[in-house]
Every structure is written in C-alpha cells, then in structure tokens.
Amino acid sequence: MSQTPDRREPAQGSTYEVVAIRYGTRETSKVDSYHRYPEYGEPDVKVDMDYFFWVVRGQGRTIVIDTGFDPEVGVRRGRTVTIDPADALARVGVDPAQVDQVVVTHFHYDHIGNVDLFPRSEIVVADRELEFWTGPYATRLLVASPTESNEIRRVQDAARDGRVRVVGEQAGIAPGIDAIRVGGHTPGQLVLTVATEAGQAVIASDALHYYEEYELDRPFAILTDLEEMYRAYDTLRELAEPSGHALVAGHDPAVMTRFPGLSDETAEVAVRIA
C-alpha cells in the first residue's frame, strides 16, 4: 500500500538538471484514454498522446528515467516515431555507455524498450514490478498487452548479471533523488522526485499520463488497481503542492509548452523541467 511520502530535504548542493525528451506521438481519444469514460456523460473527443523519457544530470552522474519504446515496436503498435531515442540522447549530449543509472518506472513497452542501449548502467526497478512481470499472471492478455516479453527478459538477464537494484516503497536513488512506489497503473509503478535549482521536480511517469487525470480525478484506462491509482493522485498532490515544485506528466503534450526549451537545436525534442 502506498502512503504519503516523507519530504526529506536533499543534501546541500545536491541539485540536478532534469530534461524531458519527447520521441513519439499518436492520436487517440478520451474513450480510449480514461477508465469508464462514458460515465462522465461527456462526448468523446480526439486527443494527442506524446511519449517521453527523462534525463537527470548533475553531481558527476547521469541518470536516465525510462528508456522509451523500441522504434520498430512503436511502429508495429501504430505509434509515430518523431526521433529515435538513441538519436535523442545524442542530441542532448548523452552517451548511453556513460549513463550511471537507468530507473525503469514500470515494465510497459514504451518505458523499457531500449534497456540494451545502456550496457554498464545499474538498472533500478520496484520490487512489486519485477515480481509481477516475472510471475504467473504476467502473460494474461489484459495485463500483458502493453508489454514485450523479450524486453522483460532483458531486465531479467541484467538481474542475473548483478546490474539490477530492486527498491521498495521509497528509496534514495542518489543524494537529492528519491523513488516512490505508488502502483495503480502497474503493480510497482514508480514516481521520482529530483532536486533542481528551481525546486523539486516530480517525475510522475505513468502515474499521471495527462494533467487532466490529476485535475479532474479521472483514472487512466490502463490500470491494475483502481484504489491505488486514486491514491497515487493523492500522493502526487502532496509532492507537487509546495510552491516551486514541478509536476511532470508522462504523456501529456502540454509538457512541451509548460516548461522551457533546452536549446534551439532541441526545440521539438527536449524541455528543461524548472
């Protein structure tokens, strides 16, 4: 069960640059995006869904939060690849071979698709996430459809090689960076808090696909536990409530307009969370 996380102050000077990288998109609808949407009594409308992963840099380390979808898998699933994730990393000056840690917030295909790009990185996953996706129910259609079995096996291979760190309900990833297990969307869905010079960045990943979920209390369509999804929204409110804390949704195109661009060269690809 998730609970309200403590608000530990980061170690003095432990602040980071946080970059959101947009690498894909698709057109969907509210009926397909929200759990039991017709019950709201509103007409269906088309909406865009963007695909992101995140880079955290500072204190002599580089951390990647999620790894995006494999472009071939994305195309097979009807997604538009706006830039190959490997090329996007190069565009913002990140060499995957030099990344210290990869935090996998959950095991869906669009968050775990390029783990093999990071051959020396420690991979951080939640205990409940790893247990579920390597357990007896992982192949049942209604939970397995957003996953790729070969990608999950890559994490298992990394675990056998000693490169996987398994975390519980709350864990320090590095000074000034915490992972909090909230569940809901998947059994071990993680959110990250990162200290920046402008305040705390709350990387919700798929605990919050669209800001509207948070604002109107409308759960996303894909979930494993409705109560935990509601509780995750409450946790995000607690984390993002203080002035200067930036909440970053996992798939909302508004991320690209809410936050400043990283540079002219990366205007369509990356924004700085501040």
Order of alpha helices (4+ residues) and beta strands (2+ residues): beta-alpha-beta-beta-alpha-beta-alpha-beta-alpha-beta-alpha-alpha-alpha-beta-beta-beta-beta-beta-alpha-alpha-beta-alpha-beta
